[in-house]
């Protein structure tokens, strides 16, 4: 769960969604996150990349994350 107190929003995350946020620690780029997820979950690489990009965009739009570099 992610709580944004400044705008009174609560986001409930799936296990994978929470794992993505955990991996977005500022030390890894998106490629490294993708590669780790490929090792941890049985998923098609193209599907994971598509879903990850979509999820990252939704997190950015919601103000939960801020990207500091290009993917």
PENORNOR-V799944 format. One line per field, one symbol per residue. ss: DSSP state (H for helix, E for strand, L for the rest). burial: # if it has 24 or more other C-alpha atoms within 12 Angstrom, else .. A space follows every 10 residues. Layout:
# PENORNOR-V799944
ss: ???
burial: ???
This chain:
# PENORNOR-V799944
ss: LEEEHHHLEE ELLLHHHHHH HHHLLLLLLH HHHHHHHHHH LLLLHHHHHH HHHHHHHHHH HLLLLLLLLL L
burial: .......... .....##..# #..#.....# ..##.##... .......#.. .#..##..#. ...#...... .
